[in-house]
Amino acid sequence: MLDVQKVSVIGLGYIGLPTAAVIASRGIKVLGIDTNPDIVKTVGSGSIHIAEPDLDGLVQKVVSNGSLVVGTEPEPADVFIIAVPTPIDHANRPDLTCVMAAVERITGVLAPGNLVILESTSPIGTTERISKKIVETRPDLTVGTANGSSIFVAYCPERVLPGRILTELVNNDRCIGGVTALCARKAQRFYKMFVRGACVATTARTAELVKLTENAYRDTNIAFANELSLICDRYEINVWEAIDLANRHPRVNVLRPGPGVGGHCIAVDPWFIIDAVPDLARVMRTSREVNNHKTETVIERAAALIDDHPYANVACCGLAFKANVDDLRESPALEIAIHLAEKYGSRIKVVEPNIRSLPPVLANHGAERMGIDEALRTCEIAILLVDHDEFKMVPLAERRHLDVIDTRGIWQDMSVRF
């Protein structure tokens, strides 16, 4: 059994905070580190800054009993988990600034026997790059050997769905890649302390590619559905009916189209592969282009409909990147709402039940946040962008007067565009 008395989690976002709370709930001392003092203050008080079912109660419990403490500066620990953002820049190239900054911050407190795990989605070779940076800064340390000066470095990507994070952190299988085989085994033993799913060991490079593959695969399948929706629109065919009928084939499972692709994974991760091997990742690039084009098409269709109704108020239903969460990262719904607010100002009424206030960019353009009941009373147009449960529950009688663009297929009993 791996002897772990203290774990340090760097980054208290959508993955880091739930991970820290779950580990702390197993009776292990956890130090959560974040550079944002507001996040540290919030979590330190036993509260949370993100919406995730049951996370508030768990954080309150582990903070109250002292299992989870938070701060802005690293301290010595047995295990260090890096869970910081890895966005893409304006040229769709991976930005590892936060990852490398986190490594720099912990290098000074590392000691022989420590385990360093990167969970942030990263390009192939990043874990090896981390190892090299550590030993360059700390020549007294080695990586992945059995001698007394060695630390252990591994990669284990998160594999969870917002809205089910606490359940999936524990129950999903984990892919654990080590810089050496010994690193992989050390990390595998650590995850077995709180993960019920299978913990499968491999190389760091393989684990990095596995994470990218999972999201590029999903992006490609969504692109097929989004492209099909545009074809159906051209021929005035109901895409939802076409997909339902096609899926009656025993070996066909077409996904549901939407207004594009969002979230911190699927809309971003394929670019890590495309950037590395642009000559080979041709399907992945096309899929990214198709999904981005779908968002542009929704904006064009929505603008055309609004222009046909010069005085109508418009309900943009949903801002999140998926149903029933507050996560706006890379959200096509948010992008669409911003474009419409820039053009139509106060005529845009935003209905997003999972956030407390409008993003400043929308408020600055005059958009107004309102509940679904008020929007149904005051709007003549609805752009359905996210399939939140609140929208699914609206009966036909209350929305019959609306002219609708439904990008999620939940108001199919009305005349929809696609």
N, C-alpha and C positions, 0 to 999 in steps of 0.2 A: 504494500500500500504506500502511495506517495505521501510524504509528510508535508502537509500544507497547513500552516497556522494562520497565514495572512495572505490575502489576495489584493492586488491593486488593479482597479479598472480605470483606464484612462479614456475619458469621454463618456459623459452621462446623457447621451441622446436616446434615440428610439431603441437602440440595441444595448448600449452600455448600461443604462439604468436598470432595465429589466434583468440583465445578466447579473449585475451586482446584487440586486435584491434576491434573486433566486439562490445565488451562492451563499449570501448571508443567511438565508432561511435554513441552510443546512448546518448552521452553527459555526461557520467559518468567519473569522474576522475579515471584513472587506473595507478597504479605503477607496472611495470613489473620487476621482480627480477630474476637474473640469476647469477650463480657463475662463469660463463665463461666471462672474461672481453672483449674478442673479440666479443662475441654476444651482450653484452651490448653496446659496441662502435658502432657496425653495426646498431642495432635497434635504438639507440639514434640519429644516423645521418639520420634516416628516411628510411633506407634500410633494406633488409631482407637477411637472411643466408640460407634460404630453398626455394625450388621451389614449388610454389603453385599459381594457376591462380588467378589473381586480388589481391593477398595479398600485393604485392609491393605498388600498388596505395593506398590501404586502410591504410597501415602502414605509408606511407609518409604523408597522410592527417591528421591522428590523432596525429602523432608526431609534425607536423607543427603547428597544432592549440592548442597544449599543453594538449590534452586530455589523451595522453599516454606519460608517462615519464618512464625512466628505471634506474636501479641501481643494486648494488650488496648487499645492506643491507635492511632488512625489516623496514617498518615504520608503525605506527598506521594506521588502516583502518577499514572500517565497515565489509568488506567481504574479506576473504583470500581463494584463490583457489590454491590448490596444484596440479601441473601438471608436475611431474618429472618422469624420467624413473623408471621402475620396471622390470629389466631384470631377467634372470635366471642364476645361476652359472654353473660351470662345471659339477655339478651333477644334473642339471635340477631342482634345488630348487629355489624358489622365493627369490630375493635379494631386501629387503626393505630398504637398507641403505640410498638411496636418499630421500625416503619418511620420514623416521624418522629424518633425518638431517634437512629436511625442517620444520618439526614440532618443532624441537628444536630451530630453528632460529626465528620462529614467536612467540613462547610462551611468550617471554619477552615483546612483544608489544601488547599482547591481552588485551582486556578490556571487561567488562560486556556488553552484547548485541551483541558482534561480532558473525559472522557466519563463520565457517571454513568448507570448502568443499574439499574433496579429489576427484580428477578426475582420478588419475593414476589407471590403472588396478591393482587390489590387491587381495590377498587371502581372503577368508571369515574370518571375525573377525578383519580385519585391522582397520576399522573405529572405532570400539570399543577400540581397542588398542591405537589409537591416543587419544581418549577421556581420557583414563586412564592416559596416559603419561602427558597430559596437566594438569590434576588436581593434579597429583603427584608433578609436578614442580611448579604449581601455586595453592596451597591449598586455596587461596582466591577466586577461581573460582569454579563454579559448571557447569554441562553440562545438557542442555535440560529441565530445569525447568522454572517456571514462576517467580522465585524470582529475586531480583535485582542484584545478583552476577553471573547470569548464562550466559554462552556462548552457542552456538548451533553448533553441529557438524553433518555433513551429507556426504553421498557418492553419486556422480552423474557421472558415467563413460561416457567418450566421446564415440560417436557412429558415426564416420564420415569416409568417404572414401577419401584418398589422391587424389588430383585432383578436388575434389568437397567440400573441407572442409568448405569454407565460406558459401556456400549454405546450406550444411547439418547441420552446427552448428545452424542455425536459423530455418530450416524447419523440421528437424527430431524430433520425439518424444524423450523425456528424461525420464529416470527412476531415481527417486530421493529417496534415502533411508536415513532416519534419525536414529540417535541413540535413539531418542524418537520421538513420534508422533509430538511433537511441533517442534523439529529440522527439521523434514521432511517438515512441513508446511512453516517454515521460508525459507528453501532452495527452495521450490516450488515457493514461491512468488518472490524470487530473479530471478530464471530462466525465469519466465513469463515476466520479464522486457525486455528480448531480444530474447526469443525463441517463434516462431509461432507454432511449433508442440505441441502436448499434453505433459504436465508435470505431470507425474503420480507418486504419493507418495507411498512409501512402507517402509519396514524396511531396515536398512543398510545392514544386512546380505543378504537379498533377492536381493538387488540391486547389491551387489558384485557378487553373484552367477549368476545373469542375464547376466552381462558382460562376465563372463567366459563361460557361456552356449552358448552365441551367437557365440563366436569364436571356441569353441570346436565342436559345431554343424557344422560349415563351414569346419573345419579341417577334420572331419569325412567324410563329403560328398566329399571333394577333394580327400581324401585317397581312396574312392571307385573308383573314376575316374582314379587315378594314378595306382591303382592295376589292373583295367580293361585294361589300356594301356599296362601293362606288359604281361597280358594274351593274348591280341591281338598280341603283338609282337611275342610271342611264337608260335602262330598259323598262323603268316603272314597274319593277318587281319588288314585292315585299321581302326584304332580305331576311327577316326573322322567320318567315314561313319557309323560305328556301333552305335556310340552315337547318331548321327543325326537320324538314323532309329529308335532306341529305344525310343527317345524322341517324336516320333510321337504317342506313346501311351498317352492317355489323362491324365494319372496319373503318368507319369514318367518324371523326369527332371534331367538327369545325367549331372553333371558339366563337364567342359573341363579339361583334365589333363594338367600337366606341368612338369617342372623339379624338383618339390618339392614344398614346401610352405615357404614363407618368410613374411617379415613385422614384425612390433613390436607387433602385436596382435595374429594372428592365429598361428604362429609358436611357440609362447611363452605361451599364456594364458592357454591352456589345461594342461600344467604342473602344474599350481597352484592347479588344482583339483586333478590331479594324485598324487601330493606330499602329499596332505592332506588325501586322502582316496584311497591309492593304491590297496586295496583289492576290491574296488567297481568300480573304473574307468578303467575297463578292455578294453572296446571298445575304449575309448579315448587314452589309452596307445598304443594300436595296431595301431590306426590311425596315431599317431605321428611316430611310427616306420615305417609304410608303406611310409609315405611322406618323411622321412629322407632316407629310402632305395632307393626311386626313384632318389634322387639326386646322390647317390652312383652309381646307375646303369647308369645314364647319363654319369658320369665321366668314367666309365669302357667302355661304348660303344664309347665314343668320343676318348678315348685313343687307342682303337683297330683300329678305322678308321684312325687315324693319323699315327699309326704305319704301316698301309698298304700303306701310301704315305710318305716315309721317308723325302722328300725334300719340301713338300707342306707347304705353309703358311696357317694359320687357322684363320678365322674370328669368334670370339666369339661375337655374336650379342645380346647385352644387358647385363647389370649388375644389374639393378634395380630389386626390388622384384615384381613389377607389371608394366604394360604398362604406358608410358607417364608421369613418375615421376622420381625424382632424388634420391629417398629413397633407400639406400642400406642395411638397417637394416635387418639382418637375411636372406639376399637374397640367394636363392639357385644358382642363376645365378652367383653371385660373388664367391660363394664357388667353383663352377665348374671351373670358369676362373682361380682362384688361383691355384687349383690342376693342371690344364693344363699348366699354366705358370711355375710352379715349375718343371715340367717334360720337357717341350719343349721350354722354354725360349723365345727368340726373334721371334720364329715362330708364336707366339700367337699375333694376332692383335685384339684389343678390340674396338668394335663399340658401343658406348653408347652416344647418342646425348643429353642426359639430364644432363651430368656432365661436368665440365670444365677441370678436370685433373684426371688422373688415381689414384686410391688409392695407397699409397706407396708400399704396399705389392706386387702389380702387377708390378709396375715400377721396383722394386728391383730385380725381377726375369727376367727382360728384356722384358716384354710385352710392346707393343706399342699401343698407342691410335690413331685411324684414323677414318675418316668419312666413311659412307657406300659406296660412289662412289669409293673412293680409294680402299676400301676393295674388292669390286667387281672386280676391275682391277687386283689386286695383289694376291688374294687368290684363292686357289683351293678347299678348304674345308670351309664350314660354319656350325657352331653350333648355331642354332637359339634358344635363351633362353628366350627372352622377346618379346611379340607381340606389340612393339612400332609401331606407325602409320608410321614412316619412313620406316620400314621394309615391312609393308603391301603394300606400294606404289611401291615397286621394281617390274618391269614387268618381266615376265618369260624370255624374250629374254636376259636380263642382268644378269641372274643368272643360265642360262641353263648349263653353264660349271661347276658349283659347285657340289661337292659331299656333300650332306646335311644331317644333323641330325636336324629334326624340332620337338622341344618339345612343340610347341604351335599351330601347325596345320594351319599356315597361308600361307605356301608354299606347299599346298597339290597337286598342279599340277606337282610336281616333285616326284621322287622316294625317299620317306622318310622312316626313320627307325621306329620312333614312336613318 
